[in-house]
Amino acid sequence: MYTVRALSEAQFFALKNDWGQLLSRSDADPLFMSWPWQASWWEVWGHKLQLKLLLLAVYDDAGRLIALAPLYFSRYRTPIGWDLKRLHIIGNAWKLGPTVRTEYIGCICDTQHKPQALAALSDYLKGEAWDELILADALGSEIEGWAQALAKQVNVTCHVRSEAQGVAVDTRGGYDEWLTSLGKNTRLKVYNRRSLFEGQLGGEFQAWEDPGAFLELLNNFHVARWGKPCFDQDAVRFHQLLLDRLTDNQRAQLSVLQSDGIILSVLYDIRAGDRVYNLQAGFLEEFHPKISVGTLHLGYCIEAAFRCMDVASYDLLAGSGKNTFYKSHFKGQTVRFTTVEYVRSSVLKMAYGARGYLPRGLVSSVNRFFRL
């Protein structure tokens, strides 16, 4: 017997310890689905985007917490005044506004109870009023688990809205073997140019301790390279909250490359569980004609992950580079992220069905009209 309860915002912010204990018994992502990430995201964007919290907790018959579904509602209105209600998982604001990107999205379920917990959550959601449920940047296993659970309780259709890929380097093997597996040019940029960087140029790889100054440096590099900061004011606040809230199982790994007192590159990593996540990087593009400082910096950090016996992977996450999908050169495992929409509204189902019979030019009009 399972009981589902909706928790208040006050309960959400007081849930750190219980959330962490549950996360350790789950296969949910140890960074993006952790309390520090989720609570910080909600604190920054929950009220700003006028979202309504629906944090669902599942308890077994002994009263033990066995699952959490950190959901929220958003509302939008079509041009004809028709109100629609979307359910999202905290961490992404799909079609709502810019926030930080949260990957590996999903529920936090005790692995011994996951199918039953998802069934209980789906049964609860059957009694809520909503038109669509969005899973953004989720793995296929999470999407399939939700699809199976919802199919037994709610009449929904599933639509894939976007796909992305990332790369995670398995660091449980030998670092030298990994270097050997790289292409000649990549190995040169990742490792071999260290002799020039450290020798003739006096370069150094160093840890950085001041998060506030680090985020400012990161933004400055992005303004110089992309013409805009990496993090806007809200995102800076989010990362400051996150870094202040990291648990014992999480640790910021901020680092720089510098030469002659000049900072050339910054890398923003967080270790959570047995993974190191490369969240952002910024670097000087034109330092030396033979050195790609961004790639060289990644090489130092990936080596550090290999050298740490407790780290299983260095995750480069989703996203491409300025010109190419450079992450594919690191010989890691491809990770596929999918954003799906479970549609419950009969009107929206008709709209989706109609799109398949319309000329391409009209499809975009339908999308704009229904904000699909």
N, C-alpha and C positions, 0 to 999 in steps of 0.2 A: 504494500500500500504506500503510495507516494502522495505527498501534499505539496501544492504549489502556492506560494505566497508572493504578492507584490510588495517590494520593500520601498520605503521612503528614501528621499535624498539624504536625510540625516543618517539613516541606517546604512546607506551606501558609503558615506564617508567614514563610518565607524567600523567598516567591515574588513579592514586591512588584514588582520591576523587570520580570520576564518577564510577569507578569499585566498590568501597565500597557502594555507594548509590544503584547501581543496585543489588549488592549481598543481600542487606537488603530487596529487593522486590522479591527475588527469593527463591527457595527451594534448591539452591546449597549449598554445604558444606561450613560453615563459616570459616574454617581454610584452608583446602587443596585447595579450589577454590578461596581463597582470593588473593588480589593483593600482599600482602607481601610474601606469599608462592610462587605464580606463578612467580613474578618478580625475586625473589631471585634464584629460580631454573634456570630460563633462564639466569640470569647473570652468574651463575657458569658453567652451562653445555651447553648452547646454542652454543657458538662458539667452545668450546673444542671438542664437538662431531660433529662439522661441520653441524649443523642443519639450516634449512631455516624457518624463522618465517612465519606463516600464521595466524595472529591474526585477526579474523573476527568480526566486530561490526555490529549489526543490529539496524536500526533506523526506527521508525514509521513515518507516514506522517507529524507529527508535528516536526520531527527532534529529538525526544527524544530517547536516548539509551535504547533499550529494551532487548538486548541479546549480549553476548560475547562468542565466541568460540575460546579459546586459543590453536590454533593448530600449528603444525610445520611439515615440510617435512624431511624425511631422505631418502637417496639413498643407495642401496647396489647392488652388482654385483654377479651373479651366476658364477660357475666355467667355463661356456661356454661364459662368457662375456655379459650376458644378464642383462641390468640395470633394476631394479625395484624401484618403488617410493612408500614409505609408508607415510601415514598421522598418526600422533599421537596427543594426547592432552598433553600439557605441564605438566610436573610433573613426567612422567615415560619415561624411555628409553628402551622399550621392545626390547630385543635382540640387543641392541646397546652398552651398557656399564653400569657399576655400578653407580647408583645415589641414592638419598634417595627415599623411597617409598612414593608415593602419593595415598591415598585411596579416596573413594567416588568421583571418577573422573567424569567430565561431563561439560556441558555448564552452563553458568550463564544466566538464562532467567527470565525476569519478569513473575511471575506466571500467570498473566492475558493474556500473549501473547505466552506462551511456544510452543504450537503446531504450531502456525503460524511462530514463529521464527525458529523452527527446519525445517519447510518446506522451508523457505527462504534460510536458510543455505544450505540445500540439493540442492536446485536449483542452488545456487552459485557454490557448489562443483561439480555439473554436468559439469561445464565448465572448471574445473581444471583437469590437467593430474595427475592421481594417480592410483595405482594398488591395494592398501589395505588401510583400515582405522582401526586403533587399538584403542580399548577402554580397558584400563588396570585397574583392580581393581575398576570396576563400579558396582553400584547396578542394580538389574533387571529392575527397572522402567526406568533408564537412557538408558539401552540397548534396551528396548522395544520402547522407544520414538524415538531413532535414527533409529531403524529398520523400523518403520512405515514411518518415513519421507523419508528415503533413498529409500524405495521400490517404492515410487511414482515418483522418479526422476532418480535413477541410478539402473542399473541391478546388484545387488550384492547378494552374498551368505554369510551366517553368520556361522562362525565356533567358537566353544568354545575352547579356548586354555588352560585355567587353571581356577581353582576355589580355593578359600580360605575362611576361616571363622574367624570372630572375635566375640567379646562379648561386649555389652554395658549395663551397669547397670542403670536401671531407678531409679533416685534419687528423684523423686517427692513424694514418699511415706515416711514412717517413717523409720528411721535408725534402730531402735530396731526391727521392723518387718523384715527388711532385714536380720539382724543378725540371727534372729530366723530361717529364711528360709535356712540358710547355713547348710551344714553337720557338724557334731560334730567336726571332725578333722580340717575342714576349719575354723570354728568359733574360735577354739582354736588358730590357727596360726594368724588369722586376728585380733583378739581382746583380747581373754582371757590371752594371754601371755604378755600383756602390764603390768600387775601387777608385773611380774618378771622383765621385761625389765626396767620399770621406778623405781621400788622399790629397789630390791637387786642390780641391775646392774647400776643404775643411768642413764639410757638411756633417750634421749630427741629426740623429733621430732621438727625440726627447718626449717624455710625458709632460702633460700640461695639467695644472691643478685648479686654475680659476675658471669655473664654467661661464661666468658672465663675460669676462674678457675673451674667452674662447669663442662664444657665440657671436660676439662682435667681429672678431677676426674672420670667422666663417662667412658672415654676411658681406664683409668688405671684399673678400675674394670673389664672391658671386656677383657683386655689383660690377667689379672690374671685368669679369668674364662674360656675364650674361646681361648686364645692364639693369639688374634688379636684385634685391637681397634674396638670399635663400629662404629666410624666415621673416614673415611680417611680424608686427608687434604682438599679435595674438599667439603666433607660433613660438616666438621667443619666450613669452610668458609660460606657454605650455612646457617647453623644454626646461625652463628653470624650475617649475613645479615638479616635473618628472625627476630631474636630477636630485632634487632635495628629498624626494620620497623613495628612492630606490631602496629595496630591501636587502637583507643579508645575502640573498641569492643573486643579486644584481650588482653590477659595478660599472661605472662610467670609465671608459678607456679613451681619454682625450690625448692626442699626440700631435707633434709638429715636426717638420723638417726645417732646419735653419742652417744658414751659412754666413759666417762673418757677422753674426748678430741680426741677420735679416731672416724673417720667417718666410719660407717659400711655400709651405703646404700645411694644411690642417686636416685632421681626420677625426671624425666623430663616431666612435664605436661605443656600444654598450654590450657587456657580457651579461647574459641571463641564462641560468642553468648551465648547460654544456655547449651553448652557442655564443658566438660573438657576432653581433649585427653591425654592419657598416651602414650607419644612418645617413651620413652626409660627408662630403669632402669639398675642399676648396684649395686652389693652388695657383701659383704664378705660371702662366703659360710659357713665357719666354724668359727662361732663366739661363739655359745653356743649350746649344744646338744638339748636343748628344744625350741630353737627359730629359726624360719625361717625369717631372717631379711627382705628379699625381700617382702614376703607376709605380714608381720607385717607393713611394710612401706606402702604398698598399702592400708591396712586397715585404716591407719590414713588419707590418701588422699581421699579415698572413703567416709569416715565419713565427712570430710570437705565439700565434694560435697553435701552430704545429708543435712548438716546444712545450706547451702546457698540456700535461697529461689529462687534465680534466675537461679539455675542450674537444668537442667532436666535430664542429664545423665552423667555418667562417662564412657568414651569409652576406652576400652582396645585394640581396633583395631585388625588387623589381625596378625597372627603369633602364633606359639606354643612355649612352653618352651624347656628347654634343654632335658628333658626326657618325659614329658607328656603335654597334652593340658590343662594346669593348669587353664586357663581362664574360662573353663566351670564350675569350682567349685564356681564361684562367683554369680551364679544364675542370670545372666543377659540375655538379649535378644540376640540370635544368629544373627549375621549380615553376610550375604553371599556376597562375592565379586567375580566377574567373569571377566575374560579377554577374550574378543571376537575380532574376526577379520572379518571385512566386506570385502569380496574379490570381486574386480571389474574386474581384469585381466582374460581374457578367458583362457590363458595358465595356470595360477595358479588354476583356477577352475578345469581344466583338471587334474592337478597334485593332487589336493585334491581328486577328484573323483577316480583317479587311485589307491590311497592309500588303498581304501576299498577293492580292489581285489588282493592286493599283500600279500605275506607271511610277517609275522611280521618282519623278519630280513631285508627285503627290504624296509619296511616303513621308518626305520631310515635313510637308504641311500637316499631315496627321500627327506626326511626332510633336510638332510645335503646339498644335491645338490641345492635345492631351498631356503635353509635357512628358512624353514617354522617353 
